[in-house]
Amino acid sequence: MSKLGWSLVTLFTMFVVSQVQAVGISDEAPDFTLRSLKGENLRLEEYRGQVVLINFWASWCGPCRQEMPLLDRLHHRYEDTGFTVLGVNVEGDPKPAQEIVDKTKVTFPVLIDRDQKVSELYDLEAMPSTIVVDRDGVIRYIHLGYKPGDESKYVEVVKKLIRE
């Protein structure tokens, strides 16, 4: 094969590999900073030392809306033990997110992924997507979608990580 041919194969391989890098269990959670609905910028790195459940959601997603009050209860139940929930709305427009927050009365921080850069960083495959990060910033649990009862697994994982 010619030098040009090998160069093209190398470039193609680099492109494909760069497109397949999804986050996984035991990976360090990619850091991000997003503006919350309350107007403050929040950075994942600032939560180091806490267990963090990151929930990616959208207002048009029925299971997302169904899950949010359950996540809020989880947030309140364990927040005194070094746990927090961060909701990341993937739509970019804060208005529909605020309407859902007002309707569901959730109190955990809701962040707006305006350019979907964080969604791309975490390579979302389903809505909602839930990622639990341990106190050291390592991804320990990933859950795609939501159906009633899934929150019991969240509780199990959160309790385990809080005790570590």
C-alpha positions as a Python dict, from the first residue, in 0.01 Angstrom:
ca = {
    (1, 'M'): (0, 0, 0),
    (2, 'S'): (125, 347, -80),
    (3, 'K'): (222, 606, 177),
    (4, 'L'): (-93, 802, 88),
    (5, 'G'): (-304, 488, 134),
    (6, 'W'): (-162, 424, 482),
    (7, 'S'): (-216, 788, 572),
    (8, 'L'): (-582, 765, 470),
    (9, 'V'): (-629, 440, 666),
    (10, 'T'): (-469, 601, 973),
    (11, 'L'): (-688, 913, 946),
    (12, 'F'): (-1002, 703, 899),
    (13, 'T'): (-914, 487, 1201),
    (14, 'M'): (-850, 794, 1416),
    (15, 'F'): (-1185, 941, 1306),
    (16, 'V'): (-1378, 622, 1382),
    (17, 'V'): (-1208, 574, 1720),
    (18, 'S'): (-1277, 936, 1818),
    (19, 'Q'): (-1646, 889, 1731),
    (20, 'V'): (-1687, 575, 1944),
    (21, 'Q'): (-1550, 703, 2274),
    (22, 'A'): (-1853, 677, 2500),
    (23, 'V'): (-1831, 710, 2876),
    (24, 'G'): (-1844, 386, 3067),
    (25, 'I'): (-1834, 236, 3412),
    (26, 'S'): (-1501, 309, 3586),
    (27, 'D'): (-1425, 606, 3359),
    (28, 'E'): (-1364, 943, 3515),
    (29, 'A'): (-1678, 1151, 3466),
    (30, 'P'): (-1607, 1423, 3209),
    (31, 'D'): (-1615, 1762, 3380),
    (32, 'F'): (-1856, 2028, 3261),
    (33, 'T'): (-1993, 2367, 3359),
    (34, 'L'): (-2353, 2459, 3281),
    (35, 'R'): (-2587, 2740, 3383),
    (36, 'S'): (-2869, 2641, 3615),
    (37, 'L'): (-3227, 2758, 3586),
    (38, 'K'): (-3150, 2979, 3886),
    (39, 'G'): (-2885, 3158, 3679),
    (40, 'E'): (-2570, 3027, 3844),
    (41, 'N'): (-2296, 2831, 3670),
    (42, 'L'): (-2240, 2489, 3825),
    (43, 'R'): (-1937, 2273, 3758),
    (44, 'L'): (-1934, 1898, 3814),
    (45, 'E'): (-1581, 1917, 3957),
    (46, 'E'): (-1715, 2133, 4242),
    (47, 'Y'): (-1912, 1829, 4362),
    (48, 'R'): (-1599, 1616, 4406),
    (49, 'G'): (-1626, 1449, 4745),
    (50, 'Q'): (-1998, 1390, 4699),
    (51, 'V'): (-2193, 1115, 4527),
    (52, 'V'): (-2365, 1274, 4227),
    (53, 'L'): (-2653, 1142, 4020),
    (54, 'I'): (-2659, 1316, 3682),
    (55, 'N'): (-2992, 1282, 3504),
    (56, 'F'): (-3012, 1388, 3139),
    (57, 'W'): (-3372, 1469, 3043),
    (58, 'A'): (-3604, 1661, 2810),
    (59, 'S'): (-3947, 1815, 2858),
    (60, 'W'): (-4093, 1616, 2567),
    (61, 'C'): (-3988, 1288, 2731),
    (62, 'G'): (-4277, 1131, 2925),
    (63, 'P'): (-4059, 894, 3130),
    (64, 'C'): (-3832, 1189, 3218),
    (65, 'R'): (-4124, 1385, 3359),
    (66, 'Q'): (-4244, 1077, 3548),
    (67, 'E'): (-3901, 1020, 3701),
    (68, 'M'): (-3824, 1375, 3815),
    (69, 'P'): (-4034, 1381, 4138),
    (70, 'L'): (-3878, 1046, 4235),
    (71, 'L'): (-3530, 1187, 4182),
    (72, 'D'): (-3625, 1488, 4393),
    (73, 'R'): (-3729, 1259, 4679),
    (74, 'L'): (-3398, 1072, 4645),
    (75, 'H'): (-3213, 1405, 4649),
    (76, 'H'): (-3385, 1515, 4971),
    (77, 'R'): (-3352, 1177, 5138),
    (78, 'Y'): (-2972, 1158, 5099),
    (79, 'E'): (-2851, 1516, 5054),
    (80, 'D'): (-2733, 1536, 5417),
    (81, 'T'): (-2503, 1238, 5354),
    (82, 'G'): (-2301, 1398, 5074),
    (83, 'F'): (-2531, 1322, 4780),
    (84, 'T'): (-2684, 1543, 4514),
    (85, 'V'): (-2887, 1515, 4196),
    (86, 'L'): (-2803, 1731, 3896),
    (87, 'G'): (-3066, 1742, 3624),
    (88, 'V'): (-2929, 1827, 3279),
    (89, 'N'): (-3194, 1940, 3034),
    (90, 'V'): (-3076, 1863, 2681),
    (91, 'E'): (-3312, 2091, 2488),
    (92, 'G'): (-3105, 2408, 2508),
    (93, 'D'): (-3404, 2634, 2571),
    (94, 'P'): (-3464, 2694, 2943),
    (95, 'K'): (-3837, 2778, 2902),
    (96, 'P'): (-3975, 2420, 2863),
    (97, 'A'): (-3741, 2300, 3138),
    (98, 'Q'): (-3864, 2572, 3375),
    (99, 'E'): (-4226, 2481, 3299),
    (100, 'I'): (-4160, 2116, 3397),
    (101, 'V'): (-3969, 2218, 3709),
    (102, 'D'): (-4254, 2449, 3811),
    (103, 'K'): (-4510, 2173, 3749),
    (104, 'T'): (-4316, 1894, 3927),
    (105, 'K'): (-4179, 2121, 4202),
    (106, 'V'): (-3834, 1959, 4193),
    (107, 'T'): (-3570, 2138, 4395),
    (108, 'F'): (-3245, 1977, 4283),
    (109, 'P'): (-3031, 2189, 4048),
    (110, 'V'): (-3149, 2180, 3687),
    (111, 'L'): (-2885, 2275, 3432),
    (112, 'I'): (-2938, 2371, 3069),
    (113, 'D'): (-2717, 2211, 2803),
    (114, 'R'): (-2765, 2498, 2555),
    (115, 'D'): (-2540, 2362, 2279),
    (116, 'Q'): (-2574, 1991, 2365),
    (117, 'K'): (-2198, 1979, 2423),
    (118, 'V'): (-2234, 1795, 2755),
    (119, 'S'): (-2485, 1555, 2600),
    (120, 'E'): (-2230, 1481, 2328),
    (121, 'L'): (-1951, 1453, 2585),
    (122, 'Y'): (-2151, 1182, 2765),
    (123, 'D'): (-2259, 1026, 2432),
    (124, 'L'): (-2625, 993, 2525),
    (125, 'E'): (-2808, 699, 2373),
    (126, 'A'): (-3148, 726, 2544),
    (127, 'M'): (-3374, 967, 2722),
    (128, 'P'): (-3359, 986, 3015),
    (129, 'S'): (-3003, 877, 3089),
    (130, 'T'): (-2883, 853, 3446),
    (131, 'I'): (-2520, 839, 3555),
    (132, 'V'): (-2402, 800, 3914),
    (133, 'V'): (-2056, 935, 3999),
    (134, 'D'): (-1869, 842, 4316),
    (135, 'R'): (-1689, 1078, 4553),
    (136, 'D'): (-1368, 1047, 4347),
    (137, 'G'): (-1539, 1153, 4024),
    (138, 'V'): (-1558, 802, 3876),
    (139, 'I'): (-1867, 677, 3693),
    (140, 'R'): (-2004, 381, 3887),
    (141, 'Y'): (-2349, 331, 3736),
    (142, 'I'): (-2523, 409, 3407),
    (143, 'H'): (-2893, 358, 3341),
    (144, 'L'): (-3067, 427, 3010),
    (145, 'G'): (-3439, 505, 2998),
    (146, 'Y'): (-3686, 487, 3284),
    (147, 'K'): (-3971, 265, 3388),
    (148, 'P'): (-4145, 256, 3729),
    (149, 'G'): (-3930, 75, 3981),
    (150, 'D'): (-3594, 175, 3829),
    (151, 'E'): (-3547, 422, 4113),
    (152, 'S'): (-3498, 131, 4357),
    (153, 'K'): (-3172, 50, 4176),
    (154, 'Y'): (-3067, 416, 4211),
    (155, 'V'): (-3128, 396, 4587),
    (156, 'E'): (-2923, 77, 4610),
    (157, 'V'): (-2629, 228, 4420),
    (158, 'V'): (-2642, 561, 4605),
    (159, 'K'): (-2653, 396, 4949),
    (160, 'K'): (-2356, 176, 4857),
    (161, 'L'): (-2149, 471, 4734),
    (162, 'I'): (-2237, 689, 5032),
    (163, 'R'): (-2101, 417, 5264),
    (164, 'E'): (-1770, 392, 5073),
}
